[in-house]
Amino acid sequence: MILSILMKRKQELLDGMINPRNDLLTWMLAIREENQEPITRDELIDNFIGIVIASHDTTSILLTNSIISVISEQMEIFLRKRRSGEEKLTCTDLQSMKYTWRVAQEFMKIIPLVFENFREAVKDLYFGGYFIPKGWKVFWVSHGTQMNENIFENPKVFDPSRFENPSKPIFPYMYVPFGGGPHMCSGNDFARVEILTIIHHMVTKFEWSQGDSR
Ligand code: HEM
């Protein structure tokens, strides 16, 4: 399926019907390596699948987990908008969804959607008593950090309020659902807007009740 979309986009690009800014796939078709060669078809497909997993699967799992917990806040926003006669969600509405985002943050703490990634040591270093030579790949895992009781009090208790009034400061790299550093998730701001908007519409356009979990 990806291949047929790819071929169609390639032809449209060659025919000048679309420009590289049309969409992500077209942009990837248009980029050139340092030697001015286009990236290979396999690289293109791998990167495209990577982005689908990075953006779709992460977001949909978080949405499923969050909905039931945020019904009352979303209904308040819905009623407020209905009273004002304004239909579309605004940035101010999204900013007022504080509890909803804290619930999402807490889910991402307990169940990281991307639980790991690799980094490469750019110099020899010691970490936790181990020597890591330059060039070695290091596998970081967020769950160990985010469930560490030296960092988060009662880490196993589901408590979205910990992001509002943390008992201890949450320093950078202590909470890393979107990773960190130059390769931190580039979709994280988009994901926040997407999640808050979808949750709002799902909560306010459907009726929700707790199912029988047996
Ligand atoms: C709740 C939703 C999401 C979560 C939890 C998430 C999490 C992550 C994590 C942990 C990484 C690795 C960061 C690192 O190595 O430091 C990552 C990378 C990435 N994510 Fe997301 N992501 C989400 C949504 C999205 C969305 C919606 C997009 C695109 C629209 C996206 C695009 C990417 C890309 C392109 C990378 C690679 C960045 C790089 O290597 O420079 N993600 N994401």
py3Dmol code that shows the C-alpha trace and the ligand (Angstrom):
import py3Dmol

protein = """\
ATOM      1  CA  MET A   1       0.000   0.000   0.000  1.00  0.00           C
ATOM      2  CA  ILE A   2       2.794   2.409   0.957  1.00  0.00           C
ATOM      3  CA  LEU A   3       4.586   1.574  -2.283  1.00  0.00           C
ATOM      4  CA  SER A   4       1.622   2.550  -4.450  1.00  0.00           C
ATOM      5  CA  ILE A   5       1.171   5.871  -2.584  1.00  0.00           C
ATOM      6  CA  LEU A   6       4.918   6.428  -2.918  1.00  0.00           C
ATOM      7  CA  MET A   7       4.913   5.839  -6.696  1.00  0.00           C
ATOM      8  CA  LYS A   8       1.908   8.137  -7.129  1.00  0.00           C
ATOM      9  CA  ARG A   9       3.551  10.932  -5.120  1.00  0.00           C
ATOM     10  CA  LYS A  10       6.815  10.472  -7.022  1.00  0.00           C
ATOM     11  CA  GLN A  11       5.059  10.871 -10.358  1.00  0.00           C
ATOM     12  CA  GLU A  12       3.066  13.885  -9.140  1.00  0.00           C
ATOM     13  CA  LEU A  13       6.296  15.458  -7.911  1.00  0.00           C
ATOM     14  CA  LEU A  14       8.020  14.810 -11.265  1.00  0.00           C
ATOM     15  CA  ASP A  15       5.016  16.262 -13.133  1.00  0.00           C
ATOM     16  CA  GLY A  16       5.146  19.381 -10.931  1.00  0.00           C
ATOM     17  CA  MET A  17       1.602  18.747  -9.689  1.00  0.00           C
ATOM     18  CA  ILE A  18       2.714  18.944  -6.035  1.00  0.00           C
ATOM     19  CA  ASN A  19       5.662  20.536  -4.261  1.00  0.00           C
ATOM     20  CA  PRO A  20       7.877  18.959  -1.573  1.00  0.00           C
ATOM     21  CA  ARG A  21       5.971  20.782   1.179  1.00  0.00           C
ATOM     22  CA  ASN A  22       2.757  18.971   0.188  1.00  0.00           C
ATOM     23  CA  ASP A  23       3.172  16.279   2.852  1.00  0.00           C
ATOM     24  CA  LEU A  24       5.851  14.373   4.732  1.00  0.00           C
ATOM     25  CA  LEU A  25       6.161  11.580   2.167  1.00  0.00           C
ATOM     26  CA  THR A  26       6.667  14.029  -0.704  1.00  0.00           C
ATOM     27  CA  TRP A  27       9.222  15.916   1.379  1.00  0.00           C
ATOM     28  CA  MET A  28      11.142  12.658   1.972  1.00  0.00           C
ATOM     29  CA  LEU A  29      11.025  11.923  -1.776  1.00  0.00           C
ATOM     30  CA  ALA A  30      12.533  15.330  -2.495  1.00  0.00           C
ATOM     31  CA  ILE A  31      15.405  15.343   0.027  1.00  0.00           C
ATOM     32  CA  ARG A  32      18.928  14.565  -1.161  1.00  0.00           C
ATOM     33  CA  GLU A  33      21.886  12.901   0.568  1.00  0.00           C
ATOM     34  CA  GLU A  34      25.197  14.806   0.890  1.00  0.00           C
ATOM     35  CA  ASN A  35      26.192  13.348  -2.534  1.00  0.00           C
ATOM     36  CA  GLN A  36      22.936  14.745  -3.988  1.00  0.00           C
ATOM     37  CA  GLU A  37      21.463  11.240  -4.489  1.00  0.00           C
ATOM     38  CA  PRO A  38      17.830  10.711  -3.361  1.00  0.00           C
ATOM     39  CA  ILE A  39      17.356   8.365  -0.402  1.00  0.00           C
ATOM     40  CA  THR A  40      16.725   4.775  -1.457  1.00  0.00           C
ATOM     41  CA  ARG A  41      13.238   3.298  -1.747  1.00  0.00           C
ATOM     42  CA  ASP A  42      13.863   0.934   1.208  1.00  0.00           C
ATOM     43  CA  GLU A  43      15.109   3.792   3.416  1.00  0.00           C
ATOM     44  CA  LEU A  44      12.084   5.822   2.469  1.00  0.00           C
ATOM     45  CA  ILE A  45       9.631   3.033   3.319  1.00  0.00           C
ATOM     46  CA  ASP A  46      11.453   2.246   6.615  1.00  0.00           C
ATOM     47  CA  ASN A  47      11.365   5.896   7.666  1.00  0.00           C
ATOM     48  CA  PHE A  48       7.727   6.227   6.700  1.00  0.00           C
ATOM     49  CA  ILE A  49       6.702   3.141   8.708  1.00  0.00           C
ATOM     50  CA  GLY A  50       8.803   4.493  11.598  1.00  0.00           C
ATOM     51  CA  ILE A  51       6.889   7.760  11.571  1.00  0.00           C
ATOM     52  CA  VAL A  52       3.509   6.018  11.384  1.00  0.00           C
ATOM     53  CA  ILE A  53       4.430   3.966  14.474  1.00  0.00           C
ATOM     54  CA  ALA A  54       6.017   6.992  16.233  1.00  0.00           C
ATOM     55  CA  SER A  55       2.984   9.178  15.693  1.00  0.00           C
ATOM     56  CA  HIS A  56      -0.100   6.945  15.448  1.00  0.00           C
ATOM     57  CA  ASP A  57       0.389   4.028  17.835  1.00  0.00           C
ATOM     58  CA  THR A  58       1.723   6.212  20.679  1.00  0.00           C
ATOM     59  CA  THR A  59      -1.136   8.684  20.472  1.00  0.00           C
ATOM     60  CA  SER A  60      -3.939   6.125  20.103  1.00  0.00           C
ATOM     61  CA  ILE A  61      -2.833   4.098  23.165  1.00  0.00           C
ATOM     62  CA  LEU A  62      -2.681   7.249  25.300  1.00  0.00           C
ATOM     63  CA  LEU A  63      -6.141   8.309  24.109  1.00  0.00           C
ATOM     64  CA  THR A  64      -7.666   4.948  25.021  1.00  0.00           C
ATOM     65  CA  ASN A  65      -6.140   5.075  28.497  1.00  0.00           C
ATOM     66  CA  SER A  66      -7.116   8.647  29.313  1.00  0.00           C
ATOM     67  CA  ILE A  67     -10.754   9.024  28.339  1.00  0.00           C
ATOM     68  CA  ILE A  68     -12.677   7.711  31.356  1.00  0.00           C
ATOM     69  CA  SER A  69     -10.662   9.813  33.821  1.00  0.00           C
ATOM     70  CA  VAL A  70     -11.310  13.205  32.259  1.00  0.00           C
ATOM     71  CA  ILE A  71     -15.047  13.203  31.575  1.00  0.00           C
ATOM     72  CA  SER A  72     -15.973  15.927  34.092  1.00  0.00           C
ATOM     73  CA  GLU A  73     -13.346  18.468  32.994  1.00  0.00           C
ATOM     74  CA  GLN A  74     -14.246  17.982  29.335  1.00  0.00           C
ATOM     75  CA  MET A  75     -17.978  18.318  29.999  1.00  0.00           C
ATOM     76  CA  GLU A  76     -17.301  21.612  31.812  1.00  0.00           C
ATOM     77  CA  ILE A  77     -15.472  22.952  28.775  1.00  0.00           C
ATOM     78  CA  PHE A  78     -18.213  21.676  26.467  1.00  0.00           C
ATOM     79  CA  LEU A  79     -20.956  23.425  28.490  1.00  0.00           C
ATOM     80  CA  ARG A  80     -18.904  26.625  28.739  1.00  0.00           C
ATOM     81  CA  LYS A  81     -18.569  26.704  24.951  1.00  0.00           C
ATOM     82  CA  ARG A  82     -22.228  25.953  24.427  1.00  0.00           C
ATOM     83  CA  ARG A  83     -23.174  28.845  26.713  1.00  0.00           C
ATOM     84  CA  SER A  84     -20.878  31.228  24.837  1.00  0.00           C
ATOM     85  CA  GLY A  85     -22.204  30.063  21.460  1.00  0.00           C
ATOM     86  CA  GLU A  86     -18.652  29.453  20.222  1.00  0.00           C
ATOM     87  CA  GLU A  87     -18.228  26.064  18.559  1.00  0.00           C
ATOM     88  CA  LYS A  88     -14.598  25.533  17.625  1.00  0.00           C
ATOM     89  CA  LEU A  89     -11.963  24.635  20.193  1.00  0.00           C
ATOM     90  CA  THR A  90      -9.389  27.384  20.694  1.00  0.00           C
ATOM     91  CA  CYS A  91      -5.831  27.389  22.068  1.00  0.00           C
ATOM     92  CA  THR A  92      -7.239  28.856  25.292  1.00  0.00           C
ATOM     93  CA  ASP A  93      -9.597  25.858  25.612  1.00  0.00           C
ATOM     94  CA  LEU A  94      -6.680  23.484  25.184  1.00  0.00           C
ATOM     95  CA  GLN A  95      -4.682  25.390  27.802  1.00  0.00           C
ATOM     96  CA  SER A  96      -7.574  25.056  30.232  1.00  0.00           C
ATOM     97  CA  MET A  97      -7.526  21.237  29.926  1.00  0.00           C
ATOM     98  CA  LYS A  98      -4.994  21.013  32.739  1.00  0.00           C
ATOM     99  CA  TYR A  99      -6.383  17.947  34.465  1.00  0.00           C
ATOM    100  CA  THR A 100      -6.755  16.078  31.162  1.00  0.00           C
ATOM    101  CA  TRP A 101      -3.110  16.675  30.336  1.00  0.00           C
ATOM    102  CA  ARG A 102      -2.000  15.656  33.841  1.00  0.00           C
ATOM    103  CA  VAL A 103      -3.898  12.373  33.397  1.00  0.00           C
ATOM    104  CA  ALA A 104      -2.121  11.861  30.071  1.00  0.00           C
ATOM    105  CA  GLN A 105       1.222  12.699  31.717  1.00  0.00           C
ATOM    106  CA  GLU A 106       0.580  10.218  34.518  1.00  0.00           C
ATOM    107  CA  PHE A 107      -0.330   7.471  32.037  1.00  0.00           C
ATOM    108  CA  MET A 108       2.867   8.175  30.125  1.00  0.00           C
ATOM    109  CA  LYS A 109       4.806   7.926  33.401  1.00  0.00           C
ATOM    110  CA  ILE A 110       3.373   4.525  34.329  1.00  0.00           C
ATOM    111  CA  ILE A 111       2.995   3.090  30.820  1.00  0.00           C
ATOM    112  CA  PRO A 112       5.609   4.767  28.585  1.00  0.00           C
ATOM    113  CA  LEU A 113       4.369   4.544  25.008  1.00  0.00           C
ATOM    114  CA  VAL A 114       7.919   4.474  23.692  1.00  0.00           C
ATOM    115  CA  PHE A 115       9.753   2.849  26.546  1.00  0.00           C
ATOM    116  CA  GLU A 116      13.286   3.025  25.125  1.00  0.00           C
ATOM    117  CA  ASN A 117      15.720   4.233  22.535  1.00  0.00           C
ATOM    118  CA  PHE A 118      19.427   4.109  21.691  1.00  0.00           C
ATOM    119  CA  ARG A 119      22.120   6.707  22.109  1.00  0.00           C
ATOM    120  CA  GLU A 120      25.797   6.520  21.095  1.00  0.00           C
ATOM    121  CA  ALA A 121      28.553   7.462  23.578  1.00  0.00           C
ATOM    122  CA  VAL A 122      30.462  10.348  21.951  1.00  0.00           C
ATOM    123  CA  LYS A 123      33.360   9.951  24.434  1.00  0.00           C
ATOM    124  CA  ASP A 124      34.663   7.424  26.979  1.00  0.00           C
ATOM    125  CA  LEU A 125      32.661   7.740  30.194  1.00  0.00           C
ATOM    126  CA  TYR A 126      31.832   6.082  33.505  1.00  0.00           C
ATOM    127  CA  PHE A 127      28.182   5.706  34.490  1.00  0.00           C
ATOM    128  CA  GLY A 128      26.853   3.913  37.569  1.00  0.00           C
ATOM    129  CA  GLY A 129      30.247   2.275  38.092  1.00  0.00           C
ATOM    130  CA  TYR A 130      30.469   0.968  34.520  1.00  0.00           C
ATOM    131  CA  PHE A 131      32.951   2.055  31.872  1.00  0.00           C
ATOM    132  CA  ILE A 132      31.277   2.886  28.541  1.00  0.00           C
ATOM    133  CA  PRO A 133      33.783   3.284  25.685  1.00  0.00           C
ATOM    134  CA  LYS A 134      33.316   5.940  23.031  1.00  0.00           C
ATOM    135  CA  GLY A 135      31.207   4.654  20.123  1.00  0.00           C
ATOM    136  CA  TRP A 136      29.223   2.112  22.153  1.00  0.00           C
ATOM    137  CA  LYS A 137      25.481   2.108  21.787  1.00  0.00           C
ATOM    138  CA  VAL A 138      23.629   2.787  25.035  1.00  0.00           C
ATOM    139  CA  PHE A 139      20.031   1.607  25.485  1.00  0.00           C
ATOM    140  CA  TRP A 140      18.020   3.947  27.711  1.00  0.00           C
ATOM    141  CA  VAL A 141      14.748   2.802  29.228  1.00  0.00           C
ATOM    142  CA  SER A 142      12.334   5.367  30.673  1.00  0.00           C
ATOM    143  CA  HIS A 143      10.297   3.049  32.907  1.00  0.00           C
ATOM    144  CA  GLY A 144      13.136   2.536  35.416  1.00  0.00           C
ATOM    145  CA  THR A 145      13.550   6.293  35.869  1.00  0.00           C
ATOM    146  CA  GLN A 146       9.859   7.180  35.914  1.00  0.00           C
ATOM    147  CA  MET A 147       9.009   4.470  38.468  1.00  0.00           C
ATOM    148  CA  ASN A 148      12.012   5.236  40.704  1.00  0.00           C
ATOM    149  CA  GLU A 149      10.776   6.054  44.195  1.00  0.00           C
ATOM    150  CA  ASN A 150      13.765   8.319  44.823  1.00  0.00           C
ATOM    151  CA  ILE A 151      12.347  10.532  42.076  1.00  0.00           C
ATOM    152  CA  PHE A 152       8.565  10.068  42.331  1.00  0.00           C
ATOM    153  CA  GLU A 153       6.815   9.433  45.633  1.00  0.00           C
ATOM    154  CA  ASN A 154       4.598   6.297  45.497  1.00  0.00           C
ATOM    155  CA  PRO A 155       5.428   5.807  41.826  1.00  0.00           C
ATOM    156  CA  LYS A 156       2.944   2.933  41.377  1.00  0.00           C
ATOM    157  CA  VAL A 157      -0.042   4.956  42.623  1.00  0.00           C
ATOM    158  CA  PHE A 158      -1.987   6.577  39.777  1.00  0.00           C
ATOM    159  CA  ASP A 159      -1.848  10.233  40.826  1.00  0.00           C
ATOM    160  CA  PRO A 160      -2.134  12.901  38.090  1.00  0.00           C
ATOM    161  CA  SER A 161      -1.832  15.639  40.761  1.00  0.00           C
ATOM    162  CA  ARG A 162       1.883  14.855  41.140  1.00  0.00           C
ATOM    163  CA  PHE A 163       2.461  17.022  38.046  1.00  0.00           C
ATOM    164  CA  GLU A 164       0.630  19.945  39.632  1.00  0.00           C
ATOM    165  CA  ASN A 165       2.181  19.908  43.102  1.00  0.00           C
ATOM    166  CA  PRO A 166       5.249  17.684  42.903  1.00  0.00           C
ATOM    167  CA  SER A 167       6.527  16.702  46.350  1.00  0.00           C
ATOM    168  CA  LYS A 168      10.048  16.903  44.895  1.00  0.00           C
ATOM    169  CA  PRO A 169      11.173  18.956  41.882  1.00  0.00           C
ATOM    170  CA  ILE A 170      11.051  17.069  38.574  1.00  0.00           C
ATOM    171  CA  PHE A 171      14.361  17.905  36.939  1.00  0.00           C
ATOM    172  CA  PRO A 172      15.071  17.364  33.211  1.00  0.00           C
ATOM    173  CA  TYR A 173      15.641  13.700  32.319  1.00  0.00           C
ATOM    174  CA  MET A 174      13.651  12.491  35.358  1.00  0.00           C
ATOM    175  CA  TYR A 175      10.447  12.341  33.311  1.00  0.00           C
ATOM    176  CA  VAL A 176      11.119  11.387  29.709  1.00  0.00           C
ATOM    177  CA  PRO A 177       7.991  10.103  27.904  1.00  0.00           C
ATOM    178  CA  PHE A 178       9.082  12.075  24.843  1.00  0.00           C
ATOM    179  CA  GLY A 179      12.797  11.316  25.304  1.00  0.00           C
ATOM    180  CA  GLY A 180      15.297  14.117  25.705  1.00  0.00           C
ATOM    181  CA  GLY A 181      18.079  16.111  24.097  1.00  0.00           C
ATOM    182  CA  PRO A 182      18.423  16.959  20.390  1.00  0.00           C
ATOM    183  CA  HIS A 183      16.547  13.801  19.342  1.00  0.00           C
ATOM    184  CA  MET A 184      13.638  14.298  21.700  1.00  0.00           C
ATOM    185  CA  CYS A 185      10.258  13.540  20.043  1.00  0.00           C
ATOM    186  CA  SER A 186       9.789  16.205  17.403  1.00  0.00           C
ATOM    187  CA  GLY A 187       6.026  15.588  17.452  1.00  0.00           C
ATOM    188  CA  ASN A 188       5.539  16.250  21.189  1.00  0.00           C
ATOM    189  CA  ASP A 189       3.783  19.638  20.909  1.00  0.00           C
ATOM    190  CA  PHE A 190       1.639  18.310  18.089  1.00  0.00           C
ATOM    191  CA  ALA A 191       0.817  15.189  20.142  1.00  0.00           C
ATOM    192  CA  ARG A 192      -0.425  17.348  23.043  1.00  0.00           C
ATOM    193  CA  VAL A 193      -2.776  19.360  20.813  1.00  0.00           C
ATOM    194  CA  GLU A 194      -3.937  16.209  19.025  1.00  0.00           C
ATOM    195  CA  ILE A 195      -4.610  14.277  22.231  1.00  0.00           C
ATOM    196  CA  LEU A 196      -6.467  17.099  24.001  1.00  0.00           C
ATOM    197  CA  THR A 197      -8.598  17.839  20.934  1.00  0.00           C
ATOM    198  CA  ILE A 198      -9.523  14.191  20.286  1.00  0.00           C
ATOM    199  CA  ILE A 199     -10.274  13.510  23.952  1.00  0.00           C
ATOM    200  CA  HIS A 200     -12.554  16.548  24.072  1.00  0.00           C
ATOM    201  CA  HIS A 201     -14.576  15.395  21.057  1.00  0.00           C
ATOM    202  CA  MET A 202     -14.716  11.767  22.145  1.00  0.00           C
ATOM    203  CA  VAL A 203     -15.882  12.659  25.645  1.00  0.00           C
ATOM    204  CA  THR A 204     -18.467  15.201  24.596  1.00  0.00           C
ATOM    205  CA  LYS A 205     -19.894  13.456  21.523  1.00  0.00           C
ATOM    206  CA  PHE A 206     -20.381   9.983  23.024  1.00  0.00           C
ATOM    207  CA  GLU A 207     -21.802   8.591  26.248  1.00  0.00           C
ATOM    208  CA  TRP A 208     -19.271   6.752  28.404  1.00  0.00           C
ATOM    209  CA  SER A 209     -19.626   4.182  31.149  1.00  0.00           C
ATOM    210  CA  GLN A 210     -17.321   1.722  32.804  1.00  0.00           C
ATOM    211  CA  GLY A 211     -17.574  -1.711  31.146  1.00  0.00           C
ATOM    212  CA  ASP A 212     -17.524  -5.077  32.884  1.00  0.00           C
ATOM    213  CA  SER A 213     -13.817  -5.930  33.020  1.00  0.00           C
ATOM    214  CA  ARG A 214     -14.380  -9.669  33.621  1.00  0.00           C
TER     215      ARG A 214
END
"""
ligand_1 = """\
43
HEM
C 1.894 10.541 22.917
C 2.490 10.575 21.764
C 3.975 10.375 21.550
C 4.952 9.881 22.386
C 4.817 9.405 23.814
C 6.206 9.910 21.646
C 7.429 9.502 22.158
C 8.625 9.552 21.475
C 9.921 9.158 22.006
C 10.192 8.623 23.410
C 10.836 9.346 21.048
C 12.350 9.073 21.145
C 13.034 10.355 21.668
C 14.479 10.200 22.073
O 15.162 9.277 21.609
O 14.953 11.034 22.899
C 10.144 9.877 19.885
C 10.751 10.220 18.702
C 10.084 10.719 17.619
N 8.740 11.018 17.528
Fe 7.379 10.815 18.981
N 5.959 10.410 20.389
C 4.611 10.712 20.293
C 3.952 11.262 19.212
C 4.572 11.646 18.038
C 3.899 12.304 16.936
C 2.425 12.682 16.917
C 4.843 12.476 15.958
C 4.731 13.099 14.588
C 3.710 13.778 14.167
C 6.099 11.940 16.468
C 7.282 11.930 15.759
C 8.487 11.504 16.268
C 9.731 11.529 15.509
C 9.901 11.982 14.047
C 10.735 11.046 16.360
C 12.233 10.890 16.050
C 12.972 12.155 16.538
C 14.476 12.109 16.270
O 15.059 11.019 16.265
O 15.083 13.185 16.118
N 5.896 11.461 17.726
N 8.793 9.996 20.175
"""
view = py3Dmol.view(width=600, height=400)
view.addModel(protein, "pdb")
view.setStyle({"model": 0}, {"cartoon": {"style": "trace"}})
view.addModel(ligand_1, "xyz")
view.setStyle({"model": 1}, {"stick": {}})
view.zoomTo()
view.show()
